[in-house]
Amino acid sequence: MKYIVILLICIAPCLVSAQKGVLDTKEFKHYVDEFNQNDHELYRQKFPNSEAWAFMEANIPFFECPDKQLEKTYYFRWWTYRKHIRETPDGYVITEFLPNVPWAGKHNTISCPAGHHFYEGRWLHNASYLSDYAQFWFKKGGSPRSYSFWAADAITRFCEVHGDFSVGLNLLPDLISNYKAWENEKLDSTGLYWQKDDRDGMEVSVSGAMSEGKLGYRATINSYQYGDAKAIAYLAGLKNDRITENAFKQKAAAIRMNVTEKLWDEKAQFFKVIPRGKPELTQSDARELHGFTPWYFNMPDKKYAGAWQQLKDTTGFSAPYGLTSVERRHPDFRISYEGHECQWNGPSWPFATSITLTALANLLNNYQQQYLTGSDYLKALRTYSRAHQRKKADGTKIPWIDENLNPFTGDWISRTRLKSWDNGSWSAGKGGEERGKDYNHSTFCDLIISGLVGIRPQQGNILVVNPLVPQNEWDYFCLDRVKYHNRMLTVIYDRSGKKYGRGKGFRVFVDGVEKFASDNIEKAEIRL
């Protein structure tokens, strides 16, 4: 029988650091030892490989499950994220590339993946890295509009996990100014925002080729602005600024109306790009993976959920090593090893995969629909996990994350191209040796924490846990030492009760105290 437990939790925050977890963290150190052993550490920032385990043991939630490939990828992605924390005179920043690249801004920062940096890094116990990073973008010389960037939403989601909105409230005037600058630069009389495909980080896209200048009214930038409007309205509400709150709620409603009325293709059942500069607002004939972006912000009504049928269609976006960036049936679908090294006309991109799986978790949590289930989420996540590898010359495979992936072979396309770009070697103008190694342009750990295990951060002192793990899939799983609202969480499923010795079934602990128990994996809601 399903049930929900709502309890008041009155445990002093000082107990958090002293609370012992369920998992023995040292049981997972072998992953870091393996990663270090296989690594050619070309570029070092704040935390070199020699400090990787100490950093992770002090900062990350620990995860265990029967799928050891998935488990390994989880630790690998924390291991790579740690590499990108850079200490600067302006505080900590998070980088996309480890080597300095010519197209980056101050301290080698790039705004394109910054939203992902906040969604992933919000689960680190030490909040100072992202607090500094948020300040950097608006007060220390960052360039937040060089690329599309859902800044207000991402910073608010970071604050949500820690239960402290001081960073977002302090930056609220800057977030409003940034939003208005986007309006001045990219919003026109259509009521839609437009963007150049490569300023979305999506060069050589199929829809971009349909417009002179590669400009389009895209679901990406419009969804980001919707998410930011909602976040700014929430922050303004916390300050009791009802005028600003209502103004940005109205902006969000206007975007939602224009996106659903103009970018939705009823026949194709998908959100599409409208190339800019055409005599009429004529949609692209291509479904592109970024058409799922509106669900990242819970924008569409449930009647649009039919779009998700394309996710597991092999003539749509499904492929053996990942989701393709454009539907496979389209005549301009390409997997090319010529021309620009980063193309969004077919290859699989972790950036877009992250957005899509976050959006899918929202669909499964917040919508009534019959198209996809938690099993589909887990399957897509496993495919994404399996892509995190590279075959060496001797045939051995090592964990790897890079730029764009061949969805049929698992080859990292840009790496294959770049390693012989300049007279058989790496090109300094393209970023130098192993430019894309440990590429920080996506999420993975957040997809485990907030998606698969289902810790759903809330605006308010509420803990919601709603796992997407299918009921009979695993005999056990545990997510331990999750810092949320200055409490420490543990989520366990133990079919026999013998694995963790905490009893049979599904359980949620807060600061070591059991607050929810059920025989089955199901939604738990706990008031803090």
C-alpha positions as CSV (number, residue, x, y, z in Angstrom):
1,M,0.0,0.0,0.0
2,K,1.4,3.4,-1.0
3,Y,1.6,6.2,1.5
4,I,3.3,9.5,2.2
5,V,4.9,10.5,5.5
6,I,5.1,14.2,6.4
7,L,7.1,15.0,9.5
8,L,8.7,18.0,11.1
9,I,12.4,17.6,11.4
10,C,14.1,19.6,14.2
11,I,17.7,18.5,14.2
12,A,20.4,20.9,14.8
13,P,22.5,21.7,11.7
14,C,25.7,21.2,13.7
15,L,25.0,17.4,13.7
16,V,25.4,17.3,9.9
17,S,29.1,17.1,9.7
18,A,29.3,14.5,12.5
19,Q,26.7,12.1,11.0
20,K,28.2,8.9,9.8
21,G,27.0,7.6,6.5
22,V,25.7,4.2,5.5
23,L,28.3,3.5,2.9
24,D,32.0,3.1,3.7
25,T,33.5,5.7,1.4
26,K,36.8,3.9,1.2
27,E,35.1,1.1,-0.6
28,F,34.9,3.4,-3.6
29,K,38.5,4.7,-3.6
30,H,39.6,2.1,-6.1
31,Y,37.7,4.0,-8.8
32,V,39.8,7.1,-8.1
33,D,43.0,5.1,-8.0
34,E,42.1,3.6,-11.4
35,F,41.3,7.0,-12.9
36,N,44.5,8.5,-11.6
37,Q,46.6,5.5,-12.9
38,N,45.1,5.8,-16.4
39,D,45.4,9.6,-16.6
40,H,47.9,11.6,-18.5
41,E,47.5,14.7,-16.3
42,L,48.4,17.5,-18.8
43,Y,46.6,20.3,-17.0
44,R,46.3,21.0,-13.3
45,Q,44.1,23.5,-11.5
46,K,43.1,23.8,-7.8
47,F,42.8,20.1,-7.1
48,P,45.3,17.9,-8.9
49,N,44.9,14.1,-9.2
50,S,47.0,13.7,-6.0
51,E,44.2,15.5,-4.1
52,A,41.2,14.0,-6.0
53,W,40.2,11.4,-3.4
54,A,40.5,13.8,-0.5
55,F,38.3,16.3,-2.4
56,M,35.7,13.8,-3.3
57,E,35.5,12.2,0.1
58,A,34.9,15.6,1.6
59,N,32.4,16.9,-1.0
60,I,30.4,14.4,-3.0
61,P,27.3,12.2,-2.3
62,F,28.3,8.5,-2.5
63,F,26.3,6.1,-4.7
64,E,26.1,2.4,-5.0
65,C,24.1,0.1,-7.2
66,P,24.3,-3.3,-8.9
67,D,25.1,-1.7,-12.3
68,K,28.9,-1.2,-11.9
69,Q,29.2,0.6,-15.2
70,L,26.7,3.2,-14.1
71,E,28.4,3.4,-10.7
72,K,31.8,3.9,-12.1
73,T,30.7,6.6,-14.5
74,Y,29.2,8.5,-11.5
75,Y,32.5,8.6,-9.8
76,F,34.4,9.3,-13.0
77,R,32.3,12.4,-13.6
78,W,32.9,13.8,-10.1
79,W,36.6,13.1,-10.7
80,T,36.5,15.1,-13.9
81,Y,34.4,17.9,-12.4
82,R,37.0,18.4,-9.7
83,K,39.6,19.1,-12.4
84,H,37.7,22.1,-13.6
85,I,37.6,24.0,-10.3
86,R,40.0,26.9,-10.8
87,E,41.1,29.3,-8.0
88,T,41.5,32.9,-9.3
89,P,42.0,36.4,-7.9
90,D,38.2,36.7,-8.4
91,G,37.4,33.6,-6.4
92,Y,36.6,30.1,-7.7
93,V,35.4,29.6,-11.3
94,I,34.5,26.4,-13.2
95,T,36.0,25.8,-16.6
96,E,34.7,24.0,-19.7
97,F,38.2,23.2,-21.2
98,L,41.2,22.4,-19.1
99,P,43.7,24.1,-21.5
100,N,43.2,27.8,-22.2
101,V,41.3,28.2,-25.4
102,P,41.3,31.4,-27.5
103,W,37.5,31.8,-27.6
104,A,37.1,31.8,-23.8
105,G,36.6,34.8,-21.6
106,K,38.3,35.8,-18.3
107,H,40.0,32.9,-16.5
108,N,39.2,30.6,-19.4
109,T,35.5,30.7,-18.6
110,I,32.7,30.1,-21.2
111,S,29.1,30.7,-20.4
112,C,27.7,28.0,-22.8
113,P,27.9,25.1,-20.3
114,A,27.7,27.2,-17.1
115,G,24.1,26.2,-16.4
116,H,25.3,22.6,-16.4
117,H,28.1,23.5,-14.0
118,F,25.5,24.8,-11.5
119,Y,23.1,21.9,-11.8
120,E,26.0,19.3,-11.3
121,G,28.0,21.2,-8.7
122,R,25.1,22.2,-6.5
123,W,25.5,18.8,-4.8
124,L,29.0,19.5,-3.6
125,H,29.1,19.9,0.1
126,N,31.3,23.0,-0.1
127,A,29.0,25.7,-1.6
128,S,31.8,28.3,-1.9
129,Y,32.9,27.1,-5.3
130,L,29.6,27.9,-6.9
131,S,28.9,30.9,-4.7
132,D,32.1,32.5,-6.1
133,Y,31.3,31.3,-9.6
134,A,27.8,33.0,-9.5
135,Q,29.4,36.2,-8.3
136,F,32.0,36.0,-11.0
137,W,29.6,36.0,-13.9
138,F,28.0,39.3,-12.9
139,K,30.4,41.2,-10.6
140,K,34.0,39.9,-11.4
141,G,34.3,40.2,-15.2
142,G,32.3,37.3,-16.5
143,S,30.7,37.4,-19.9
144,P,27.3,35.8,-19.4
145,R,25.8,36.6,-22.8
146,S,28.7,35.3,-25.0
147,Y,26.6,32.2,-25.4
148,S,23.1,31.2,-24.3
149,F,23.0,30.7,-20.6
150,W,20.1,30.0,-18.2
151,A,21.9,31.9,-15.4
152,A,19.0,33.0,-13.1
153,D,17.5,29.5,-13.2
154,A,20.8,27.7,-12.6
155,I,21.8,29.9,-9.7
156,T,18.3,29.5,-8.1
157,R,18.5,25.7,-8.5
158,F,21.9,25.8,-6.7
159,C,20.4,27.9,-3.9
160,E,17.4,25.5,-3.7
161,V,19.7,22.6,-2.8
162,H,21.4,24.4,0.0
163,G,18.3,26.1,1.3
164,D,20.0,29.5,1.2
165,F,19.0,32.0,-1.4
166,S,21.4,34.8,-0.3
167,V,23.5,34.4,-3.4
168,G,20.5,34.7,-5.7
169,L,19.0,37.6,-3.8
170,N,22.3,39.4,-3.8
171,L,22.5,39.0,-7.6
172,L,18.9,39.7,-8.3
173,P,19.5,43.3,-9.7
174,D,22.2,41.8,-12.0
175,L,20.0,38.9,-13.1
176,I,17.3,41.4,-14.0
177,S,19.7,43.6,-15.9
178,N,21.1,40.5,-17.7
179,Y,17.5,39.5,-18.6
180,K,16.7,42.9,-20.0
181,A,19.9,42.9,-22.0
182,W,18.9,39.6,-23.6
183,E,15.5,41.2,-24.4
184,N,17.2,44.2,-26.1
185,E,19.6,41.9,-28.1
186,K,17.6,38.9,-29.0
187,L,13.8,39.6,-28.7
188,D,12.0,41.0,-31.7
189,S,8.5,41.8,-32.8
190,T,7.5,38.1,-33.2
191,G,7.6,37.8,-29.4
192,L,10.3,35.1,-29.8
193,Y,14.0,35.2,-29.0
194,W,16.4,34.3,-31.7
195,Q,20.0,33.0,-31.6
196,K,22.8,32.0,-33.9
197,D,23.3,28.2,-33.7
198,D,26.9,28.4,-32.6
199,R,26.0,30.9,-29.9
200,D,23.8,28.1,-28.5
201,G,26.9,26.0,-28.7
202,M,25.4,24.1,-31.6
203,E,27.5,24.8,-34.7
204,V,26.6,23.4,-38.1
205,S,23.0,22.5,-37.1
206,V,20.5,21.4,-39.7
207,S,18.1,24.3,-39.0
208,G,21.0,26.8,-38.9
209,A,21.8,26.0,-42.5
210,M,18.3,27.1,-43.5
211,S,18.9,30.8,-42.6
212,E,21.5,33.3,-43.8
213,G,23.7,33.9,-40.8
214,K,22.5,30.6,-39.2
215,L,19.9,32.5,-37.1
216,G,16.8,31.0,-35.8
217,Y,14.0,31.3,-33.3
218,R,15.0,28.3,-31.2
219,A,13.4,26.4,-28.4
220,T,16.7,26.6,-26.6
221,I,17.1,30.4,-26.0
222,N,13.3,30.8,-25.5
223,S,13.2,28.1,-22.9
224,Y,16.2,29.5,-21.1
225,Q,14.5,32.9,-21.0
226,Y,11.4,31.3,-19.7
227,G,13.3,29.5,-16.9
228,D,15.1,32.7,-16.0
229,A,11.9,34.7,-15.9
230,K,10.4,32.1,-13.5
231,A,13.5,32.2,-11.3
232,I,13.6,36.0,-11.2
233,A,9.9,36.1,-10.3
234,Y,10.6,33.6,-7.4
235,L,13.6,35.6,-6.1
236,A,11.6,38.8,-6.3
237,G,8.8,37.1,-4.3
238,L,11.3,36.2,-1.6
239,K,12.1,40.0,-1.3
240,N,8.3,40.8,-1.3
241,D,8.9,42.8,-4.5
242,R,5.5,42.1,-6.0
243,I,5.9,44.4,-8.9
244,T,9.0,42.6,-10.2
245,E,7.5,39.2,-9.3
246,N,4.4,39.8,-11.4
247,A,6.2,41.5,-14.3
248,F,8.5,38.4,-14.7
249,K,5.6,36.0,-14.3
250,Q,3.9,37.8,-17.2
251,K,7.2,37.6,-19.3
252,A,7.3,33.8,-18.6
253,A,3.6,33.5,-19.6
254,A,4.2,35.4,-22.9
255,I,7.2,33.2,-23.8
256,R,5.2,30.1,-23.1
257,M,2.4,31.2,-25.3
258,N,4.7,32.2,-28.2
259,V,6.8,29.0,-28.0
260,T,3.7,26.7,-27.9
261,E,1.9,28.6,-30.6
262,K,4.8,29.2,-33.0
263,L,7.5,26.7,-32.5
264,W,5.2,23.6,-32.1
265,D,4.7,21.6,-35.3
266,E,1.4,19.9,-34.8
267,K,1.9,17.5,-37.6
268,A,5.4,16.5,-36.6
269,Q,4.4,16.7,-32.9
270,F,7.6,18.5,-32.0
271,F,9.1,21.9,-31.1
272,K,11.1,23.1,-34.1
273,V,13.3,26.0,-35.1
274,I,11.9,28.9,-37.3
275,P,14.8,30.2,-39.4
276,R,15.1,33.9,-39.0
277,G,14.9,36.3,-41.9
278,K,12.4,34.4,-44.0
279,P,9.3,36.3,-45.3
280,E,7.0,34.2,-43.1
281,L,7.5,32.3,-39.9
282,T,8.1,28.9,-41.6
283,Q,9.4,26.1,-39.4
284,S,12.4,24.0,-40.2
285,D,11.5,20.5,-41.5
286,A,13.9,18.9,-38.9
287,R,13.3,17.5,-35.5
288,E,16.4,18.4,-33.5
289,L,17.2,17.0,-30.0
290,H,17.1,20.5,-28.4
291,G,13.3,20.5,-29.1
292,F,13.0,18.7,-25.7
293,T,14.4,21.8,-23.9
294,P,11.0,23.2,-22.9
295,W,10.5,20.3,-20.5
296,Y,13.8,21.2,-18.8
297,F,11.8,24.1,-17.4
298,N,8.4,22.3,-17.2
299,M,7.1,24.8,-19.8
300,P,4.7,22.7,-22.0
301,D,1.2,21.4,-21.1
302,K,0.7,17.7,-21.0
303,K,-0.9,17.7,-24.5
304,Y,2.6,18.2,-26.1
305,A,4.1,15.0,-24.5
306,G,3.7,13.1,-27.7
307,A,7.1,14.5,-28.7
308,W,8.8,12.1,-26.4
309,Q,7.9,9.1,-28.7
310,Q,10.9,10.2,-30.8
311,L,13.4,9.5,-28.0
312,K,13.4,5.8,-28.4
313,D,12.6,5.7,-32.1
314,T,15.6,4.4,-34.1
315,T,14.5,6.7,-37.0
316,G,14.2,9.5,-34.4
317,F,17.0,10.1,-31.9
318,S,17.8,6.6,-30.6
319,A,21.3,5.1,-31.4
320,P,23.5,2.5,-29.8
321,Y,25.9,5.0,-28.1
322,G,23.7,8.0,-27.5
323,L,21.0,10.3,-28.6
324,T,21.6,11.9,-32.0
325,S,21.4,15.7,-32.3
326,V,19.0,15.5,-35.2
327,E,16.4,12.8,-36.2
328,R,18.1,10.0,-38.1
329,R,15.4,10.0,-40.8
330,H,16.2,13.6,-41.9
331,P,18.0,13.7,-45.3
332,D,20.6,16.1,-43.8
333,F,21.6,13.8,-40.9
334,R,25.3,13.4,-41.0
335,I,28.2,11.7,-39.1
336,S,31.1,13.6,-40.7
337,Y,34.8,13.5,-40.3
338,E,35.3,16.5,-42.6
339,G,34.9,20.2,-42.1
340,H,34.3,21.7,-38.7
341,E,35.2,19.4,-35.8
342,C,32.1,20.2,-33.9
343,Q,28.9,19.5,-35.8
344,W,25.3,19.3,-34.5
345,N,23.8,17.7,-37.6
346,G,23.9,14.1,-36.3
347,P,26.6,13.3,-33.7
348,S,25.6,12.7,-30.0
349,W,26.5,15.6,-27.7
350,P,26.6,15.1,-23.9
351,F,25.5,18.8,-23.5
352,A,22.1,18.0,-25.3
353,T,21.9,14.6,-23.7
354,S,22.0,16.2,-20.3
355,I,19.3,18.6,-21.1
356,T,17.1,15.9,-22.6
357,L,17.5,13.5,-19.6
358,T,16.8,16.3,-17.1
359,A,13.8,17.2,-19.1
360,L,12.7,13.6,-19.2
361,A,13.0,13.4,-15.4
362,N,10.7,16.4,-15.2
363,L,8.3,14.7,-17.6
364,L,8.2,11.6,-15.4
365,N,7.8,13.5,-12.2
366,N,5.5,16.4,-13.2
367,Y,3.2,15.1,-16.0
368,Q,0.6,12.5,-16.6
369,Q,1.6,10.8,-19.9
370,Q,1.7,7.3,-21.4
371,Y,4.8,7.6,-23.6
372,L,7.8,6.9,-21.4
373,T,8.5,5.3,-18.0
374,G,11.3,5.1,-15.5
375,S,12.6,2.1,-17.5
376,D,13.1,4.3,-20.5
377,Y,15.0,6.8,-18.3
378,L,17.3,4.2,-16.9
379,K,17.9,2.7,-20.4
380,A,18.9,6.2,-21.8
381,L,21.1,6.8,-18.8
382,R,22.9,3.5,-19.2
383,T,23.5,4.3,-22.9
384,Y,24.9,7.7,-21.9
385,S,27.1,6.0,-19.3
386,R,28.4,3.4,-21.7
387,A,29.5,6.2,-24.0
388,H,32.0,7.4,-21.3
389,Q,34.9,5.4,-22.6
390,R,37.7,5.5,-25.2
391,K,39.5,2.5,-26.7
392,K,43.3,2.9,-26.5
393,A,45.7,1.7,-29.2
394,D,46.3,-1.6,-27.4
395,G,42.6,-2.3,-27.3
396,T,42.0,-1.5,-23.6
397,K,39.1,0.8,-22.7
398,I,39.4,3.7,-20.2
399,P,36.8,6.1,-18.9
400,W,36.6,9.2,-21.0
401,I,34.4,12.2,-21.6
402,D,35.0,14.5,-24.6
403,E,33.1,16.6,-27.1
404,N,30.9,15.0,-29.9
405,L,30.4,11.3,-30.2
406,N,29.8,9.0,-33.1
407,P,26.5,7.5,-32.0
408,F,27.1,4.3,-33.9
409,T,30.7,3.4,-33.0
410,G,31.3,5.4,-29.7
411,D,34.3,7.2,-31.3
412,W,34.9,10.7,-30.0
413,I,34.8,12.5,-33.3
414,S,36.5,15.8,-32.5
415,R,39.3,14.0,-30.7
416,T,39.9,11.8,-33.7
417,R,39.9,14.9,-35.9
418,L,42.0,17.2,-33.7
419,K,44.8,14.9,-32.8
420,S,46.2,15.2,-36.4
421,W,44.7,18.6,-37.3
422,D,47.9,20.5,-37.8
423,N,50.5,18.6,-39.8
424,G,49.6,15.3,-38.0
425,S,49.4,16.8,-34.5
426,W,47.4,19.0,-32.2
427,S,46.7,22.6,-33.3
428,A,47.4,25.4,-30.8
429,G,44.8,27.5,-32.5
430,K,42.2,24.8,-31.8
431,G,43.0,24.6,-28.1
432,G,46.2,22.5,-28.1
433,E,46.8,18.9,-27.0
434,E,43.8,16.9,-25.8
435,R,41.5,20.0,-25.9
436,G,38.4,18.0,-25.2
437,K,39.7,15.6,-22.6
438,D,37.6,15.7,-19.4
439,Y,35.3,18.1,-21.2
440,N,33.0,19.9,-18.7
441,H,30.1,20.6,-21.0
442,S,27.3,18.4,-19.5
443,T,26.0,16.7,-16.4
444,F,25.8,13.1,-15.3
445,C,25.9,13.0,-11.5
446,D,22.9,15.3,-11.2
447,L,21.0,12.8,-13.5
448,I,21.7,10.1,-10.9
449,I,20.9,12.2,-7.8
450,S,17.8,14.2,-9.0
451,G,16.7,11.9,-11.7
452,L,17.3,8.2,-11.1
453,V,17.4,8.3,-7.2
454,G,15.0,11.2,-7.4
455,I,15.9,13.8,-4.8
456,R,13.8,16.6,-6.2
457,P,14.9,20.0,-4.8
458,Q,12.0,22.2,-3.7
459,Q,11.4,25.9,-3.2
460,G,10.7,25.7,0.6
461,N,11.6,23.4,3.5
462,I,10.4,20.2,1.8
463,L,12.2,17.1,0.8
464,V,10.8,15.1,-2.1
465,V,12.3,11.8,-3.1
466,N,10.8,10.1,-6.1
467,P,13.1,7.5,-7.7
468,L,12.8,6.5,-11.3
469,V,14.4,3.1,-10.6
470,P,11.9,0.5,-11.9
471,Q,10.4,-1.6,-9.0
472,N,12.0,-4.9,-9.9
473,E,15.2,-3.7,-11.6
474,W,17.7,-3.9,-8.7
475,D,18.0,-5.7,-5.4
476,Y,19.6,-2.6,-3.8
477,F,20.8,0.9,-4.3
478,C,22.0,3.6,-1.9
479,L,22.7,7.3,-2.3
480,D,24.5,8.5,0.8
481,R,25.8,11.8,2.3
482,V,23.6,14.1,0.2
483,K,23.7,17.6,1.7
484,Y,20.3,19.2,1.3
485,H,19.2,22.3,3.3
486,N,22.1,21.7,5.7
487,R,20.9,18.2,6.5
488,M,22.5,15.0,5.4
489,L,20.3,12.6,3.5
490,T,20.5,8.9,2.7
491,V,18.2,7.1,0.3
492,I,18.2,3.3,0.4
493,Y,16.5,0.4,-1.3
494,D,17.3,-3.0,0.0
495,R,15.1,-5.9,-1.2
496,S,16.3,-8.4,1.4
497,G,17.2,-6.0,4.2
498,K,20.6,-7.7,4.5
499,K,22.7,-5.5,2.2
500,Y,22.6,-2.4,4.4
501,G,21.1,-3.8,7.7
502,R,18.5,-1.0,7.9
503,G,15.5,-3.2,7.1
504,K,13.7,-4.3,3.9
505,G,12.5,-2.0,1.2
506,F,12.8,1.7,0.5
507,R,13.9,4.1,3.2
508,V,14.9,7.8,3.5
509,F,17.0,9.0,6.4
510,V,17.7,12.6,7.4
511,D,20.7,13.1,9.6
512,G,20.7,9.4,10.3
513,V,17.1,9.3,11.5
514,E,14.6,7.2,9.4
515,K,11.9,9.5,8.2
516,F,10.2,7.3,5.5
517,A,9.9,3.6,5.0
518,S,8.0,1.4,2.5
519,D,8.2,-2.0,1.1
520,N,8.2,-0.5,-2.4
521,I,10.2,2.2,-4.2
522,E,7.8,5.1,-4.2
523,K,7.5,8.8,-3.7
524,A,8.3,10.2,-0.3
525,E,7.6,13.8,0.9
526,I,9.1,15.0,4.1
527,R,8.7,18.5,5.6
528,L,11.9,19.8,7.1
